[in-house]
Amino acid sequence: HVFVDGTMALRWVNYTRPASAVDTQNNIDGAANISLDNAPGANDGTAKLFNVAGAPFFGVTSDFGTDLFYAGASFSVPFGGGATWKKNEAFANSDLYPGAYDGQQRWYAIDGTLRSMYLTGAIAIKIKAARLSIGVSGSAIYSSIDTIRARNADGTDNLVSGSSPDNFTLKEGRSWLNASGWQGGFAFGIAAEPVEDIFWFGASYTSQPNITGGMTLKGSLTNIFASAPAPDVTEIELTQSMPDIIRFGFRVRPIPKLELRVFADYTRWSVFDKQCVMIANVDGRKCEFDNTDKALSDPENFGASGDNTVGVTQHLPRFWKDAGGVRVGAGYWFVPELETYVGVGYDSSAIRAETVDPVLFDMTKFSVSVGALWQAHKHVAMGATLTQLFYLPLDTKGTNVLGKFQSPTRQPSADGVYKQWLTVGNLYLDISF
């Protein structure tokens, strides 16, 4: 078999940042808030995004003329995507506040991609008498991050230095992070048919990238601060851990033309506790901050450098939590060559309001899918699916703590209201020989 699969997503996002999230000058209590007083809408208001993204899958399988042994290989992009935010046209020609043109969300993201590509090989055996299949796969994973954001050396969102328009000087800078690296991973699963032609079930486990986590991406960090005479380019390492996943599903065919399906997944996102950017040429570099267990309840006493933080230039706390989802659906064959199907789903969110930001955010969501699979020829099958995801709005209600951490962890507050809409289309082709 040769499988070709393409997914296209249409994504709409609104992020509304309140005035309460905007820093006073130099983040001093009682100081003037120049952003709000002199440039309303530069750091508060609604930022918008509309992006079209695609993800390919290509795979081949063979039974080598046997009923026992199967093997396959594939290329896929199962994780990640890109985002380019709309401009804030109110500041299109601003001389005093040129950075504000990149939108209210720019302190976290202006333009960027986060992506993992998988090259996978798999083998399986089918024990025909037991109606049981067992498979295992291994993957080489190439992960990359390329993102540009607004940034100040002190972690604030101040537009300028100074106290009045007479002595304002530009303060807002830019930070460009570009890093990549290879990891390895594996998966295994079983599929069984306890009742022939009536009931099937399956389960699988997919490991973390690098099995036990601990991804390291290498690249560069370019900081352009307004007070610096020239851009500063530093060779860096970015460390993070991605989750492992457990999946389970079953299907039952009460009558030959109808099939009912249920499947679920559990993703251990709690391992994604931080992203740490360290200077590559610093010996003994490490990123273990004190008071991690109280970071969300006592953020004012978290994030400062200590004995266990060596060579850290940026620290992005995540503290995500485990998440899961469940989907139910049904397929119906009006004729033997044509299956139509429908499904609904629910997914919980892994991201906490305390550490959400416009780079990485998610909400509790529901989905509705419809599609069809047509066996056009005994050697050719094709399918199409359309899925609409409905996200519940996320209002942090003042609970975001990114602006309360100590340097070098502190970032501008990402408080606000997040809204998202996503429409996903999928086309599928299966050619057999």
N, C-alpha and C positions, 0 to 999 in steps of 0.2 A: 504494500500500500504506500501511496504517496499522499501526504496530507498538506494542504495549504490553507491557512486560516488568517484572516485579516480583521482586525477590530479598529473601529473609528469611534472616537468619543467627542461630543460637543459639550463644553463645560462653561457654565456661567457662574461667576462669583461676585458677591458684594461684601465688602468689609467696611463697616462704619466705625470709625475711631472717635470716641467722645472727647470733649475738651478736657475732661478730668484725667485723661491719659497723657496729656502733653506736659513735658517737663518745664519747670521754671528755669530761669537762667542759672546755669551751672548746678541745677538740681538743689538749690538752696531754699529751704522753707522760708516763705515770706518774700522771696525775691520776685522781681517782675517776670511775667510770662510774655516774653517778647513775641513768641510765635502767635499766641492768641490775640495780643493787643495790636501788633503791627502787621501781621500776615495771617489773618483768619482764613482757614481753609487749607493752609499749607501742611499742618500736622493733624488737623481734625477734619472730619467729614467722611464722605463715602468714596472708596476706591473700588474700581470695577475691573473685571477680567472676563474676556471671552476668548477661549482657545479651542482649536481643533487639533486633536492628537490621534496618532495611530500606533498600533502595536502588531507586529507580524508573528506568525508561527509557521514553521516549515518542518515537517517530519517524514521519516520513512520507517516502515516496519517490514519484517519478513518472518515467515514460519519455516523457511528453508526446505519446504516440501515435507515437513513433519507435522504431527499432531501433538508434539511434546514441547519443542523448544522454539522460542520467539526472541527476536531482538529488534531494537530500534534506535534511532538517533534523531535529534531535533535541535533546532535553534529557536529561541523564544525570548521575549522581553516581558516577563510577567510582573515586574515591579518598577514603579517610577513613572516619570513624565516630566513635562515642562510647563512653564508658566511665563507669560509676558503680560504685564499689567498695562491698562490704559493710562494715558497721560492726564495730568491735571492741567487742563487748558487755561485755567485762570492765571497760571504762572508761566505761560509759554514764552513771554518776552520779559521776564523779570530780571533786572540787573542786580537787585539786592538779594533775592532768594531764588537763584536759578535751579537749585536742587529740587525745589518743591514741584517742579514740572513732572517729576517721575512718580508722583502720586503719594497719597497719605500712607500707603503700606510700604514705602520704599526703605524704611529702616529695617525691614526683614527681607524684602525681595523686590527687585526691579525686573529682573529677567534671569531665568535659570532653569537648569534641568537636574534631576536626580534619577538615575537609571541603573538597573542591573540586567545584563544580558546573559542568558544561559546557553551553553553548549552541552547537551545531555546525551548520554548513551545509556541504554537499558537492556536488560535481559529478563526473561520470564519463562517459567515452565507451567504447563497445563497438565494436571493430573486428571485425565478424562474420566476415569472410573469414579473419582470422588467429586467430579464437577467443581474442581478447585484450581485456581491459578495463583501463583506467587511470583512477584517481580521485585527487582531492585534496580536502581539507577544511580549513576554518578554524574555530577555536573561540574564543569569549569565555569566560573561566574566572573564576569567582568563588570565591576561597579564603578560608576563615575559620578562626580558632582561638579557642576559648573554654575556658579551663581554670583550675581552682583547685587549689592545692597548699599544703602546709605549707612555711614558710620562715622561717629566721632570718637576720638581717643578716650574721652571720659565716659562713654557709654550713654550719653544723653541724646535727645533729639533736637538740641538747640540749632537754630538756623545760622546764627551769627554770634560773634563775641561783641562785647560792648554794652552800653546802657541806654543809648539813644541813637536815632538815625544819624546824628552828627558824627558818631564814632564807631558805627557798626563796621565790622570786618567779617568776611565770610568764615564760618566755622565748619559748616557741613562738608563732610568728605565722602569718599567711596571706598568700598572694600570688595575685591574680586577674589573668590576662592575657586581654584581649579585643581582637582585631584582625582586620581583613579587608581585602581589596583585589581588584582586577581584573587579569587577565593575558590575554595572547593566545597562541595556539598554532596549529600546523598539522599535518597528516599527509598522506602520500601512499602509494599502494599500487598493485600490479598483481595481476591474476588471469588465469591462462591455462589453456587446455584443449588441451595438445599432442596428446592422443589422444582423439578425440571419444567422449564417453559412457563413457570408461574412466579417464582420468588428468587430474587438475587440480592446479595449485599456485598459491600466492599468497605475497606478501611485502608488508610495510608498514613505514613509519617514522613514529613519532609524536614530535614535537619536545618539548623542555622547555617548560614554561610560560614565556612571554616569550622564546621561541626560544633565546636564549643563556643562560638562567637568570637569576638575580638578582631573585627576587621580593621585593617590599616590601609588607608589610601594615601598615596604620595603625590605631591604636586607643589603648587605655589600659592602664596597669599600676597596680593598686591594691595597695599593701602595707599590711598591718596588723601592725605589730610590737608586742609586748607593752610594750616600753619607750617607745613613742611615744604622745603624748597623743591622737592622732587618726589615722584612716586617711590615707595619702598617695597621692593620685591623680596620675599623671604621664602626659602624652600621649607616646606612644612610636611607634617604627617597628620592626617585626620583619623581618629580612632572612633569606632562605634560598634555596636552589636545589633544584629538583625535577628528576628524571631524564628523559631521552629513552629511547625503547623501540624495539627492532627485533623484528619478528615474522615468522615463516616457517611455512608449512604446506603439506601436500599430502594428497590423498586419491586412492584408486584403487579401482575397482570391477571386481574380477576376474570376477564374475558379476552379472547385473542386480539380484539381490536383496541383495547384500552389498557394503558399502563399508568400506574400511579407511582410518584417518586418523592422521596424525602432525602435530603442530604444536609450535612452540617459541618462546620469547621470551628476549630479553636486555635487562636494564634497567640503565642506567648510574647506579646509586645512589651511585657514588663522588663525584658532584658534591654530594651532601648531606653536607657536611663540618661544618656548624654551623648553629645558629639563634642569631641575635644580636638582643638587644633594646636599642635605643638611645633616648636622650631626644630627642624630636622637635625641640625648640627649641634644641638645641646646634648651632652652626655648625661645619661641617667634620667632622661626625661620621663615624667609620669604625671598622671592627671587624677589624683585621688584627693578629693576635697573633704575637709572635715565637716561634721554636722550634717551629713547627707540625709540621715534619718529624720531630721527636723527642717529640711530645706523648705518644705511647703508650709509648715505651720509657723516657722520662725525665719522667714526669708531674709530679714535684715542682718542675721548673723550667719549667713551662708554665702559662699562664693569667693571669699578672699584667698589669696595665695598663702600657702603654708609649707611645712616641711615635706609634704607628700605631693606638692605641685611644683614640678620642675620643667621649665621651658614652655609653659602654657601661654599662648598668645590670645586664644579665644576659647571660651567654654560655653557651650549651649546646652543647658539642662533640658531634659525631656520628661523623664519620670512617667512614661506612658504606662498603661495598665493592660492586662490581658483582655482580649476581645474575641467575640465569636459571632457566628451567624447561622441561620437556618433557612432553608428554602424548601418549598413544596410545589409540586407541579404534576401535570398530567399530559400524556401523549395519546393521540387517537389516530388510527389509520382508517381513513375513508375508503382508500383502496390500498392494496398491499405495497404499492410503490411510493405512497405519499403519507408521511406522518406530519401532523400538525400538533403543536404543543403550546402550553401556557404555564406560567409559574409565577409565584409571588415569594418574596423573601424579606428577611429582617437581618440587619447587622448592627451590632453595638459599636460604639466608638472607643478607640484606645486612648484618645488624647484628652488630657485633663484641661479644664478651663484655666487652671493656674499657669500652665506653660504653653498653651496654644499660641500660635502666631501665624501670620499669613503665608509663611513658607510651607509649613506642615500642619494641616488642620483637617478635621473630620468631625462628623456628627452622627448621631443615631439616624439610621436611614431605612427606608422600605423600598422594595423594587417590584416591578411588574414586567414580565417578559412574555413575548409571543414570538412564534417562529414556525418554520416548516423545514422538513428534510425530504428531499426527493431523490429516489433511486432512478435516475434518468436512464441508466443502462446497467447491465449486470456488472460492468467495470467502472461505472461513474456514479457517484452520489454527490449532491450539493445541498447546502442548507443556508438559511438566513435567519437571524434572530435580531429582534429589536427590544432593548431594555430601557425602561425609564426609571431612574432613581429619584426618590423623594426624600430630601434631607430635612430634618427638623432644624430650625434656626438655633444657633448657639449664641447665647448672651452671657458673657463672662460676669456681668453684674459687679464689676470692681474687684473680682477675685484674682486676676492675673498678677503674678508676682515677679515677672521678669524685670520690672523696673525697681524692685526692692532689694535685689541681690547686691552684694559688694563686687567691686572691680576685682578681677577681669571678667566676672560672670555677668555683671549688670548690662542690661539692654534697655532700650525704651519700652515702656509698657505696651503690651499688645491687647489691652482691654478693648472691648467693643462687641459688636454684633456681627456674626458671620452667617452668611446665607450662600447656599450652593444649589445648583441644578445640574444634572448630568444625564445626557442621552447617549446610549451606546448602541452601535450597530455592528453586527458580525456577519461575515460571509465565510463559507466553509466549502472546501472541495476535497473529495476523497477519490483517488484513482487507484484501482486495483489491477493486478496483472495475474 
